[in-house]
Amino acid sequence: MSTTLYPQLGACAAVRRSEDLPSSPGGVLLAQSLNGLKSMSVSGDGIFLDETAEPRLNTVAMQADPVANFQMVVPDFGTFAGEFRAASLEFGSETEAGVTFSVSLESNATVTFVSA
C-alpha cells in the first residue's frame, strides 16, 4: 500500500549521494543529482484531506519497524516514490479544517523519480 501526503508550507527534501554533487553558477544541477540517487530525506507539514491518510500514517509510525511505501508529489517537478522510514510524526489541530501533521521520512531502499 502506498501513502500519498500533500504537504503544505515548510516542506523540504534533501537528496544525498555517496559522492559530491556537481554545481554550476546557478546552484546544484538537480537533474544530475537524481542519477544514482542513494538516499532521500523528506520533511513537511500539512493537513489530512481524507479519512484514510491519518490512521494509515499513525499505524506506520507506531510499528516496531515504521516502514511503508510513500509517494512525494512535487507540483510542476515530479514524483518521488519508494520505501521510507517514519523518523518522526507530530499531530496538531491549529486549524478548524482538520488535523495538521508534521512528518520526517528517511528512504529505506531505492527511490524512484518520475518527472511531471
C-alpha positions as CSV (number, residue, x, y, z in Angstrom):
1,M,0.0,0.0,0.0
2,S,1.3,3.5,-0.9
3,T,0.6,6.6,1.2
4,T,0.4,9.9,-0.5
5,L,1.0,13.0,1.6
6,Y,0.1,16.5,0.5
7,P,2.4,18.8,2.3
8,Q,1.6,22.5,2.8
9,L,4.1,25.2,3.9
10,G,7.5,24.4,5.2
11,A,8.2,21.2,3.2
12,C,11.7,20.4,2.2
13,A,13.5,17.4,0.7
14,A,17.2,16.6,0.8
15,V,18.8,14.3,-1.8
16,R,22.1,12.7,-0.9
17,R,24.6,10.7,-2.9
18,S,27.7,8.9,-1.9
19,E,29.8,11.5,-3.9
20,D,29.8,15.3,-4.1
21,L,27.1,16.8,-6.2
22,P,28.2,18.8,-9.2
23,S,27.4,22.5,-9.1
24,S,27.0,25.4,-11.5
25,P,27.0,29.2,-11.1
26,G,23.2,28.9,-10.6
27,G,23.5,26.2,-7.9
28,V,23.4,22.4,-7.8
29,L,22.5,20.6,-11.0
30,L,19.5,18.7,-9.7
31,A,19.0,16.6,-12.8
32,Q,22.4,15.2,-12.4
33,S,22.0,14.6,-8.7
34,L,18.9,12.4,-9.3
35,N,21.1,10.0,-11.4
36,G,22.3,7.3,-8.9
37,L,20.1,8.5,-6.0
38,K,21.3,6.8,-2.9
39,S,19.1,8.2,-0.1
40,M,16.5,10.8,0.5
41,S,15.2,12.7,3.5
42,V,11.8,14.4,3.4
43,S,10.1,16.6,6.0
44,G,6.9,18.6,5.7
45,D,3.8,20.0,7.4
46,G,0.3,19.5,6.1
47,I,-3.3,18.7,6.7
48,F,-5.1,15.4,6.3
49,L,-7.5,15.7,3.4
50,D,-9.3,12.3,3.8
51,E,-10.2,9.9,6.5
52,T,-7.7,7.2,5.5
53,A,-4.3,9.0,5.4
54,E,-4.3,10.0,9.1
55,P,-4.8,6.5,10.6
56,R,-2.5,4.9,7.9
57,L,0.4,7.3,8.8
58,N,-0.2,6.8,12.5
59,T,-0.2,3.0,12.1
60,V,3.1,3.1,10.2
61,A,4.7,5.5,12.7
62,M,3.7,3.3,15.7
63,Q,5.0,0.0,14.3
64,A,8.2,-1.6,15.7
65,D,9.7,-1.1,12.2
66,P,8.0,2.1,10.9
67,V,8.5,1.5,7.2
68,A,6.0,1.9,4.3
69,N,5.8,2.9,0.7
70,F,5.3,6.6,0.2
71,Q,4.9,9.0,-2.8
72,M,6.0,12.6,-2.6
73,V,4.4,14.7,-5.3
74,V,6.3,18.0,-6.1
75,P,4.0,20.1,-8.3
76,D,5.4,21.0,-11.7
77,F,8.5,18.9,-10.9
78,G,7.7,15.2,-10.5
79,T,7.0,12.4,-8.1
80,F,9.4,10.6,-5.8
81,A,8.4,7.1,-4.7
82,G,9.9,4.4,-2.5
83,E,10.1,2.7,0.8
84,F,10.6,5.2,3.6
85,R,11.0,5.0,7.4
86,A,8.9,7.4,9.5
87,A,11.6,9.2,11.5
88,S,9.2,11.5,13.3
89,L,5.5,12.3,13.3
90,E,3.6,15.1,15.2
91,F,-0.1,15.9,15.2
92,G,-1.7,19.3,15.8
93,S,-5.1,21.0,15.5
94,E,-4.2,24.6,14.7
95,T,-6.9,24.9,12.0
96,E,-10.6,24.3,12.0
97,A,-10.3,22.4,8.7
98,G,-8.8,19.3,10.3
99,V,-5.8,17.7,12.0
100,T,-2.4,19.0,11.0
101,F,0.7,16.9,10.9
102,S,4.5,17.3,10.7
103,V,6.4,14.3,9.4
104,S,10.1,13.4,8.7
105,L,10.8,10.4,6.4
106,E,14.1,8.7,5.5
107,S,14.4,6.5,2.5
108,N,14.9,2.8,3.3
109,A,15.5,1.5,-0.2
110,T,15.8,2.7,-3.8
111,V,13.9,5.9,-4.5
112,T,12.4,6.4,-8.0
113,F,11.6,9.7,-9.7
114,V,9.2,10.4,-12.5
115,S,9.2,14.0,-13.9
116,A,6.0,15.9,-14.3
